[in-house]
């Protein structure tokens, strides 16, 4: 495991705690057909760093890896914004979403529930992100830790903790709060596709400013078939109605993905060729994915920034207006 070599300030002055350089792979990593995703455990609780690099010998682990744990000094008077990321699968790391949250000033702790114990409460975190994975929302027999993730999501909703749940995370959020998940009625939804916002989304604190039909990355075979009783539907697609929903006031489920990179999507496609076959021709080509991810960042990085501000404000301030404070 490499040693810290520097602190790196971001453009807005936020200091990142850990920057490593390594020319040898760390203990924890997975190899996809096109790239490696690896994890370096830090010194703090639940603290992991990750990297995702092309599988070329001359490039392996020679680039700097920026730790996902950022400075506490997000904004004067805010006392630090600390977000827990639950990562159900090593195949879906925080990716660019993690980078966006850190750039916006958040501290991030990443927990892999299959290998690490989940926190019992939110005494050390003010926000929660739950990522995707290849397992199903009810696959407790093979993945008994899923029950703990559902319980944590239920607790977050009950305590008015802001939540972003993506892919499997959205399905777990629905299952934890009274909704239902099943195999997608219209079959797998895969590729770079559009979703359409509902009128009610215009006044939502996080998603109001998002374009009417934003680009997203789809890669799923299951869907939320019944929304929880307290849920509000915010966006749909022709193949899957419940694409974006809010449970209660502050918990958001996104059936789609915004955390991906080109290499990560290509890995998913090669690891799941049957699913990849459901994509439209050309949508999983590297050049197209590079262009898509540039557009994705333009739309969704501001959402990540608003989420950090959302986590850093009181419940009363969040509810009053969709125009959140800028600092």
C-alpha positions, -999 to 999 in steps of 0.1 A, spaced: 0 0 0 16 33 -10 22 61 14 7 96 12 30 118 -8 11 152 -9 -20 172 -2 -37 185 -33 -58 217 -33 -87 218 -57 -96 248 -79 -119 262 -52 -93 258 -24 -107 226 -9 -79 204 3 -79 167 -4 -65 146 24 -46 119 5 -28 116 -28 -9 84 -36 15 73 -63 20 36 -68 36 14 -95 24 -18 -79 -12 -29 -75 -27 -27 -40 -41 -57 -22 -77 -50 -31 -85 -47 -68 -106 -63 -95 -98 -67 -132 -123 -61 -159 -117 -69 -196 -105 -34 -203 -95 -19 -171 -86 -23 -134 -105 -9 -105 -86 -9 -73 -90 2 -37 -64 15 -13 -75 15 24 -68 48 42 -62 54 78 -96 67 88 -127 46 94 -144 33 62 -119 53 41 -111 39 7 -95 54 -23 -102 40 -58 -87 42 -92 -98 30 -127 -71 27 -153 -68 12 -188 -53 -23 -188 -20 -14 -204 12 -25 -186 29 8 -191 0 26 -174 -8 3 -145 -9 22 -112 16 49 -122 -9 77 -120 -17 96 -89 -47 84 -70 -67 110 -52 -83 99 -19 -121 102 -17 -118 119 17 -119 156 14 -115 186 37 -140 193 65 -139 230 56 -166 229 29 -181 263 39 -177 287 67 -201 279 95 -212 246 80 -190 225 102 -181 200 75 -203 179 51 -196 142 55 -213 117 32 -214 79 35 -212 60 2 -224 24 3 -208 4 -25 -226 -29 -29 -203 -42 -57 -167 -37 -66 -178 -34 -102 -195 -1 -95 -172 23 -76 -181 59 -68 -164 70 -101 -170 106 -112 -198 111 -88 -173 106 -59 -150 131 -76 -178 157 -80 -189 154 -43 -153 159 -31 -148 188 -55 -179 204 -40 -164 201 -6 -177 170 10 -159 144 30 -167 109 17 -164 75 34 -169 45 12 -181 12 27 -183 -21 9 -210 -39 29 -200 -74 17 -167 -69 34 -172 -41 60 -197 -34 88 -221 -6 80 -224 22 105 -252 18 130 -264 53 127 -257 87 111 -239 103 140 -208 108 118 -225 114 84 -251 139 72 -258 123 38 -260 89 22 -252 76 -13 -260 40 -23 -245 27 -56 -254 -1 -80 -244 -37 -83 -251 -69 -102 -272 -85 -75 -310 -81 -70 -327 -61 -43 -340 -92 -27 -311 -116 -31 -305 -119 6 -298 -156 5 -266 -150 -16 -259 -115 -2 -272 -114 34 -258 -79 39 -285 -65 17 -309 -65 46 -285 -41 64 -284 -17 35 -322 -16 33 -324 -10 70 -299 19 67 -319 34 39 -351 31 59 -334 48 89 -321 76 66 -356 83 54 -370 82 89 -343 106 102 -346 130 71 -311 123 60 -305 133 23 -301 102 1 -289 96 -35 -295 60 -45 -285 48 -80 -293 17 -99 -296 -12 -74 -295 15 -47 -327 30 -60 -343 -5 -60 -331 -10 -24 -345 24 -14 -379 15 -28 -379 -20 -12 -369 -5 21 -398 20 22 -428 0 10 -422 -2 -28 -417 -33 -49 -390 -45 -73 -393 -70 -101 -378 -81 -134 -383 -52 -159 -416 -58 -177 -402 -45 -210 -369 -62 -207 -334 -49 -200 -327 -12 -205 -291 -6 -216 -273 23 -232 -270 60 -233 -306 71 -233 -329 99 -223 -354 102 -195 -382 127 -193 -389 149 -163 -425 151 -149 -440 186 -144 -437 182 -106 -399 179 -109 -397 216 -119 -399 227 -82 -377 199 -68 -347 212 -48 -322 189 -66 -336 182 -100 -356 213 -108 -327 229 -128 -320 196 -148 -329 198 -185 -363 184 -194 -349 153 -211 -314 147 -198 -290 120 -210 -283 91 -185 -266 57 -186 -289 27 -183 -277 -8 -174 -304 -28 -156 -327 -58 -159 -349 -51 -128 -371 -21 -121 -391 -5 -93 -425 -18 -102 -445 -1 -74 -433 31 -58 -433 35 -20 -465 51 -5 -447 84 2 -428 86 -31 -432 113 -58 -423 103 -94 -400 129 -110 -390 113 -143 -397 83 -166 -385 66 -198 -405 48 -224 -391 14 -212 -392 21 -174 -417 44 -158 -401 48 -124 -367 63 -134 -364 90 -108 -384 94 -76 -382 110 -42 -392 92 -11 -405 115 16 -387 149 14 -350 141 10 -344 106 -4 -339 102 -41 -339 70 -62 -322 71 -96 -327 39 -116 -300 51 -140 -263 58 -135 -244 91 -135 -211 78 -118 -197 59 -148 -167 63 -171 -162 50 -206 -139 22 -194 -163 12 -166 -192 9 -190 -171 -11 -214 -162 -34 -186 -199 -39 -177 -206 -47 -214 -179 -73 -216 -188 -89 -183 -225 -90 -192 -227 -95 -230 -263 -106 -230 -273 -73 -214 -250 -53 -237 -268 -68 -267 -299 -49 -256 -282 -16 -264 -288 2 -296 -260 -2 -322 -231 21 -316 -241 32 -281 -214 11 -264 -186 22 -287 -157 40 -269 -159 72 -290 -196 75 -284 -192 69 -247 -165 95 -244 -188 121 -260 -217 109 -238 -197 112 -206 -187 148 -214 -224 157 -218 -232 137 -187 -208 157 -166 -223 190 -178 -258 180 -166 -251 159 -135 -221 174 -118 -242 204 -108 -267 180 -93 -238 165 -72 -229 200 -61 -265 208 -52 -266 176 -32 -236 187 -11 -253 220 -4 -285 201 3 -267 179 29 -252 211 44 -285 229 50 -312 223 76 -344 203 67 -364 235 69 -341 253 45 -342 224 20 -380 224 21 -385 261 17 -373 265 -19 -356 247 -47 -330 275 -48 -305 263 -22 -278 286 -7 -247 288 -27 -223 288 3 
